[in-house]
């Protein structure tokens, strides 16, 4: 089996490359960072090949089509996931990249696409438990959610390849450069704000479980040509309990302060306005605060039923593995 992985120099993408290579697949991956690509190749259990692609550029689609020649599948991990940024950056990385991948699928006659999306498309500043894939999507809360929802729609409107849209929730594990590093920095520097009593129920996904889901999406028969699935560890946990676990596994002192959601939202909005004026990422966004204030858990019945998914690595085991990896890597 030959597979093209976009965004293979990113957090999830590199784990997908390594798993596919270990399974004996012929793997080609794309990305923009040559240094990261060297690391991916050096740590791969078999030979993998990297090609530079800058999504949204004039030759991106043509390059992807060349990379996809003879491929059985494409795993589209490339994306821009950030609390803030220029609208055009989100469009190029999330929408234009998906259009380019779909063109490569058509031109290279690729039979299956696995498109990695996000449950951020569900978020709307209210508590939502066991959200199913069939629920109508709310109005997007930021450019990230808006462009990921638009990318999903491109996949749904496409013809030809079978496609699986996966929505993994809050990925963490080795090589994570976003979720836990930011959270650990806040914990080490000061107190974590507990809004609405810290009772928000959260879903997380250890990266190996996400890769398991992608493998199943690549290899299992589909119930329809285009299918959408939620993905997580399937272990909802209250924010306050999660913070205690993080404190224990990562040996950091936990300090919390109870603050009203309205106050934090106001401060975050002010920080966003200042960041926008200065052209810098704000230390806190309203969305970033909101995901810790409001419950959001996913219904996994569909992916269990159709693809046979089960999370192999528990939340505690995932936290333990990640903490051990950070310690070995000498990462503070």
Secondary structure as GFF3:
##gff-version 3
##sequence-region A 1 332
A	DSSP	beta_strand	2	6	.	.	.	ID=ss1
A	DSSP	alpha_helix	11	22	.	.	.	ID=ss2
A	DSSP	beta_strand	26	31	.	.	.	ID=ss3
A	DSSP	alpha_helix	34	43	.	.	.	ID=ss4
A	DSSP	beta_strand	48	52	.	.	.	ID=ss5
A	DSSP	alpha_helix	60	68	.	.	.	ID=ss6
A	DSSP	beta_strand	73	76	.	.	.	ID=ss7
A	DSSP	alpha_helix	87	90	.	.	.	ID=ss8
A	DSSP	pi_helix	91	96	.	.	.	ID=ss9
A	DSSP	alpha_helix	97	107	.	.	.	ID=ss10
A	DSSP	beta_strand	112	116	.	.	.	ID=ss11
A	DSSP	three_ten_helix	119	122	.	.	.	ID=ss12
A	DSSP	beta_strand	128	131	.	.	.	ID=ss13
A	DSSP	alpha_helix	143	157	.	.	.	ID=ss14
A	DSSP	beta_strand	162	168	.	.	.	ID=ss15
A	DSSP	beta_strand	171	172	.	.	.	ID=ss16
A	DSSP	alpha_helix	179	189	.	.	.	ID=ss17
A	DSSP	beta_strand	192	195	.	.	.	ID=ss18
A	DSSP	three_ten_helix	196	198	.	.	.	ID=ss19
A	DSSP	beta_strand	201	202	.	.	.	ID=ss20
A	DSSP	beta_strand	205	206	.	.	.	ID=ss21
A	DSSP	alpha_helix	207	219	.	.	.	ID=ss22
A	DSSP	beta_strand	226	231	.	.	.	ID=ss23
A	DSSP	beta_strand	237	238	.	.	.	ID=ss24
A	DSSP	alpha_helix	239	250	.	.	.	ID=ss25
A	DSSP	beta_strand	256	259	.	.	.	ID=ss26
A	DSSP	alpha_helix	261	278	.	.	.	ID=ss27
A	DSSP	alpha_helix	286	293	.	.	.	ID=ss28
A	DSSP	beta_strand	296	298	.	.	.	ID=ss29
A	DSSP	alpha_helix	301	307	.	.	.	ID=ss30
A	DSSP	alpha_helix	315	329	.	.	.	ID=ss31
###
